[in-house]
């Protein structure tokens, strides 16, 4: 809090955490665009990266820690799901050949 000479006090607004918001938005977009394979995977990876950096910033005092965690969880779940589906499809193709 800063004391001003006129008796009023002013607060310094905390800086935002745009990377946490971007990570969550990209993770949600990846879920919505799950029918587009390449776009989906790019959104998952970028959502994961932005969420990790946003969480790191939140641990240093930036706001929106919950958004960073949500983006991280959604991104990790999506990436694990993609890996499982690729393995299942690959095994199915190998067994049918």
C-alpha positions in Angstrom: 0.0 0.0 0.0 1.3 3.4 -0.9 0.7 6.4 1.3 -0.1 9.5 -0.7 0.4 13.1 0.6 -3.3 13.8 0.3 -4.2 11.2 2.9 -5.6 8.7 0.3 -4.1 5.3 -0.1 -3.6 3.6 -3.4 -3.0 -0.1 -4.0 -0.8 -1.5 -6.7 -2.7 -3.9 -8.8 -1.2 -7.4 -9.0 0.2 -8.3 -12.4 -1.9 -10.8 -14.3 -1.0 -14.4 -15.3 -2.0 -14.6 -19.0 -0.1 -17.8 -19.5 -2.3 -19.6 -16.9 -5.4 -18.4 -18.7 -4.0 -19.3 -22.1 -3.1 -22.8 -20.9 -6.7 -23.4 -19.7 -8.2 -21.9 -22.9 -6.0 -24.1 -25.1 -6.8 -27.2 -23.1 -10.5 -26.5 -23.5 -10.1 -25.8 -27.2 -8.3 -29.1 -27.6 -11.2 -30.9 -26.0 -13.6 -29.0 -28.3 -11.5 -29.7 -31.4 -10.8 -33.3 -30.6 -12.0 -34.4 -34.0 -9.1 -32.6 -35.7 -6.0 -34.7 -35.0 -3.2 -32.3 -35.7 -4.9 -29.2 -34.3 -5.9 -31.2 -31.2 -2.4 -32.4 -30.5 -0.9 -29.0 -30.9 -3.5 -27.5 -28.6 -2.7 -30.1 -26.0 1.0 -29.5 -26.1 0.7 -25.7 -26.0 -1.9 -25.9 -23.3 0.5 -28.1 -21.2 3.5 -25.7 -21.7 1.5 -22.6 -21.0 -0.1 -24.2 -17.9 3.3 -25.2 -16.5 4.7 -21.8 -17.0 1.5 -20.2 -15.6 1.7 -22.4 -12.5 5.3 -21.5 -12.0 4.4 -17.8 -12.2 1.5 -18.4 -9.8 3.9 -20.0 -7.3 5.9 -16.8 -7.5 2.9 -14.7 -6.5 0.9 -14.2 -9.7 -2.8 -14.9 -9.6 -4.9 -17.6 -11.3 -3.1 -20.6 -9.8 -6.4 -22.6 -10.1 -6.6 -21.9 -13.8 -3.1 -23.1 -14.3 -3.7 -26.3 -12.4 -7.0 -26.9 -14.4 -5.2 -26.4 -17.7 -2.4 -28.7 -16.6 -4.8 -31.5 -15.6 -6.9 -31.2 -18.7 -3.8 -31.1 -20.9 -2.2 -34.1 -19.2 -5.4 -36.1 -19.4 -5.7 -35.4 -23.1 -2.1 -36.3 -23.9 -2.4 -39.6 -21.9 -5.7 -40.3 -23.7 -4.0 -39.7 -27.1 -1.1 -42.0 -26.3 -3.5 -44.8 -25.1 -5.6 -44.5 -28.3 -2.5 -44.6 -30.5 -1.3 -47.7 -28.7 -4.7 -49.4 -29.0 -5.0 -48.5 -32.7 -1.5 -49.7 -33.3 -2.1 -53.0 -31.5 -5.3 -53.5 -33.3 -3.6 -52.9 -36.7 -0.8 -55.2 -35.8 -3.1 -58.0 -34.7 -5.3 -57.8 -37.7 -2.4 -58.0 -40.1 
